[in-house]
Amino acid sequence: MPATFIHDVLDDVLLVRFMGTELVNRWRRDDTGKIFGAGLTSADRQIVQNIAETLVRHPCGLLHHGFLATTAGRRTMFEAVLLPLSVDPGAPGRILTYSVLLDGLEREEHGSGFDHTGRRYWLDIGGGVPAAPPPQD
């Protein structure tokens, strides 16, 4: 599972429970056990939190086409699929994210942040999708 994240959806944050080796290499850091998006603005963190809560409450999936800013000053496109995982009653919600770079990275290049452009789409995984579209960047 090198290109996957697993997040716990807590009251006001997402906790990185697992960060695959491809993602560790992409970002040149291992965020396992840390708050996801700690470096984002509070508005961007709220968008991510709202999406996560919708995924586990509805439940539904999400397809995200976006761009990663790199240390070389480039934009590289990624595609991510987010799906809720079943958890024991009383446990926090959990999300599995599979993320792949469509353009790739150069030899010494790594992710430095998100380029706030892209599109998100709800995915019907058996229970329909929310009436409102997912927030866009």
Contacts in CASP RR format, 6 or more apart in sequence:
PFRMAT RR
TARGET T0000
AUTHOR 0000-0000-0000
METHOD contacts of the structure
MODEL  1
MPATFIHDVLDDVLLVRFMGTELVNRWRRDDTGKIFGAGLTSADRQIVQN
IAETLVRHPCGLLHHGFLATTAGRRTMFEAVLLPLSVDPGAPGRILTYSV
LLDGLEREEHGSGFDHTGRRYWLDIGGGVPAAPPPQD
1 18 0 8 1.000
1 20 0 8 1.000
2 20 0 8 1.000
2 21 0 8 1.000
2 22 0 8 1.000
2 23 0 8 1.000
3 20 0 8 1.000
3 22 0 8 1.000
3 23 0 8 1.000
3 98 0 8 1.000
3 99 0 8 1.000
3 100 0 8 1.000
4 18 0 8 1.000
4 20 0 8 1.000
4 23 0 8 1.000
4 96 0 8 1.000
4 97 0 8 1.000
4 98 0 8 1.000
4 99 0 8 1.000
5 16 0 8 1.000
5 18 0 8 1.000
5 19 0 8 1.000
5 20 0 8 1.000
5 23 0 8 1.000
5 36 0 8 1.000
5 95 0 8 1.000
5 96 0 8 1.000
5 97 0 8 1.000
5 99 0 8 1.000
6 16 0 8 1.000
6 17 0 8 1.000
6 18 0 8 1.000
6 85 0 8 1.000
6 94 0 8 1.000
6 95 0 8 1.000
6 96 0 8 1.000
6 97 0 8 1.000
7 14 0 8 1.000
7 15 0 8 1.000
7 16 0 8 1.000
7 17 0 8 1.000
7 36 0 8 1.000
7 52 0 8 1.000
7 94 0 8 1.000
7 95 0 8 1.000
7 97 0 8 1.000
8 14 0 8 1.000
8 15 0 8 1.000
8 17 0 8 1.000
8 92 0 8 1.000
8 93 0 8 1.000
8 94 0 8 1.000
9 49 0 8 1.000
9 52 0 8 1.000
9 53 0 8 1.000
9 55 0 8 1.000
9 56 0 8 1.000
9 92 0 8 1.000
9 93 0 8 1.000
9 94 0 8 1.000
9 95 0 8 1.000
10 92 0 8 1.000
12 49 0 8 1.000
13 35 0 8 1.000
13 36 0 8 1.000
13 45 0 8 1.000
13 49 0 8 1.000
14 35 0 8 1.000
14 36 0 8 1.000
14 37 0 8 1.000
14 48 0 8 1.000
14 49 0 8 1.000
14 52 0 8 1.000
14 95 0 8 1.000
15 33 0 8 1.000
15 34 0 8 1.000
15 35 0 8 1.000
15 36 0 8 1.000
15 92 0 8 1.000
16 31 0 8 1.000
16 32 0 8 1.000
16 33 0 8 1.000
16 34 0 8 1.000
16 35 0 8 1.000
16 36 0 8 1.000
17 32 0 8 1.000
17 33 0 8 1.000
17 94 0 8 1.000
18 32 0 8 1.000
19 30 0 8 1.000
19 31 0 8 1.000
19 32 0 8 1.000
23 99 0 8 1.000
24 30 0 8 1.000
25 110 0 8 1.000
26 68 0 8 1.000
26 101 0 8 1.000
26 105 0 8 1.000
26 110 0 8 1.000
26 111 0 8 1.000
27 110 0 8 1.000
27 111 0 8 1.000
28 110 0 8 1.000
28 111 0 8 1.000
36 48 0 8 1.000
37 44 0 8 1.000
37 45 0 8 1.000
37 48 0 8 1.000
40 48 0 8 1.000
40 114 0 8 1.000
44 116 0 8 1.000
47 135 0 8 1.000
50 135 0 8 1.000
51 62 0 8 1.000
51 82 0 8 1.000
51 120 0 8 1.000
51 134 0 8 1.000
51 135 0 8 1.000
52 82 0 8 1.000
52 95 0 8 1.000
54 60 0 8 1.000
54 130 0 8 1.000
54 134 0 8 1.000
55 61 0 8 1.000
55 62 0 8 1.000
55 82 0 8 1.000
55 83 0 8 1.000
55 84 0 8 1.000
55 95 0 8 1.000
56 84 0 8 1.000
56 93 0 8 1.000
56 94 0 8 1.000
56 95 0 8 1.000
58 127 0 8 1.000
58 128 0 8 1.000
58 129 0 8 1.000
58 130 0 8 1.000
59 84 0 8 1.000
59 125 0 8 1.000
59 127 0 8 1.000
60 84 0 8 1.000
60 122 0 8 1.000
60 123 0 8 1.000
60 124 0 8 1.000
60 125 0 8 1.000
60 127 0 8 1.000
60 128 0 8 1.000
60 129 0 8 1.000
60 130 0 8 1.000
61 81 0 8 1.000
61 82 0 8 1.000
61 83 0 8 1.000
61 84 0 8 1.000
61 122 0 8 1.000
61 123 0 8 1.000
61 124 0 8 1.000
61 125 0 8 1.000
62 80 0 8 1.000
62 81 0 8 1.000
62 82 0 8 1.000
62 120 0 8 1.000
62 121 0 8 1.000
62 122 0 8 1.000
62 123 0 8 1.000
62 134 0 8 1.000
63 79 0 8 1.000
63 80 0 8 1.000
63 81 0 8 1.000
63 120 0 8 1.000
63 121 0 8 1.000
63 123 0 8 1.000
64 78 0 8 1.000
64 79 0 8 1.000
64 80 0 8 1.000
64 81 0 8 1.000
64 82 0 8 1.000
64 118 0 8 1.000
64 119 0 8 1.000
64 120 0 8 1.000
64 121 0 8 1.000
65 77 0 8 1.000
65 78 0 8 1.000
65 79 0 8 1.000
65 118 0 8 1.000
65 119 0 8 1.000
65 120 0 8 1.000
66 77 0 8 1.000
66 78 0 8 1.000
66 79 0 8 1.000
66 80 0 8 1.000
66 114 0 8 1.000
66 115 0 8 1.000
66 117 0 8 1.000
66 118 0 8 1.000
66 119 0 8 1.000
66 137 0 8 1.000
67 75 0 8 1.000
67 76 0 8 1.000
67 77 0 8 1.000
67 78 0 8 1.000
67 114 0 8 1.000
67 115 0 8 1.000
67 117 0 8 1.000
67 118 0 8 1.000
68 75 0 8 1.000
68 76 0 8 1.000
68 77 0 8 1.000
68 78 0 8 1.000
68 101 0 8 1.000
68 111 0 8 1.000
68 113 0 8 1.000
68 114 0 8 1.000
68 115 0 8 1.000
69 75 0 8 1.000
69 111 0 8 1.000
69 112 0 8 1.000
69 113 0 8 1.000
69 114 0 8 1.000
69 115 0 8 1.000
70 76 0 8 1.000
70 105 0 8 1.000
70 106 0 8 1.000
70 109 0 8 1.000
70 110 0 8 1.000
70 111 0 8 1.000
70 112 0 8 1.000
71 108 0 8 1.000
71 109 0 8 1.000
71 110 0 8 1.000
71 111 0 8 1.000
71 112 0 8 1.000
72 106 0 8 1.000
72 109 0 8 1.000
73 112 0 8 1.000
74 109 0 8 1.000
75 115 0 8 1.000
76 101 0 8 1.000
76 102 0 8 1.000
76 103 0 8 1.000
76 104 0 8 1.000
76 105 0 8 1.000
77 101 0 8 1.000
77 102 0 8 1.000
77 103 0 8 1.000
78 99 0 8 1.000
78 100 0 8 1.000
78 101 0 8 1.000
78 102 0 8 1.000
79 99 0 8 1.000
79 100 0 8 1.000
79 102 0 8 1.000
80 97 0 8 1.000
80 98 0 8 1.000
80 99 0 8 1.000
80 100 0 8 1.000
81 97 0 8 1.000
81 98 0 8 1.000
81 123 0 8 1.000
82 95 0 8 1.000
82 96 0 8 1.000
82 97 0 8 1.000
83 95 0 8 1.000
83 96 0 8 1.000
83 97 0 8 1.000
83 123 0 8 1.000
83 125 0 8 1.000
84 93 0 8 1.000
84 94 0 8 1.000
84 95 0 8 1.000
84 96 0 8 1.000
84 125 0 8 1.000
85 93 0 8 1.000
85 94 0 8 1.000
85 95 0 8 1.000
85 96 0 8 1.000
87 93 0 8 1.000
87 94 0 8 1.000
105 111 0 8 1.000
114 137 0 8 1.000
116 137 0 8 1.000
117 137 0 8 1.000
118 136 0 8 1.000
118 137 0 8 1.000
119 136 0 8 1.000
120 133 0 8 1.000
120 134 0 8 1.000
120 135 0 8 1.000
120 136 0 8 1.000
121 133 0 8 1.000
121 134 0 8 1.000
122 129 0 8 1.000
122 130 0 8 1.000
122 133 0 8 1.000
122 134 0 8 1.000
123 129 0 8 1.000
END
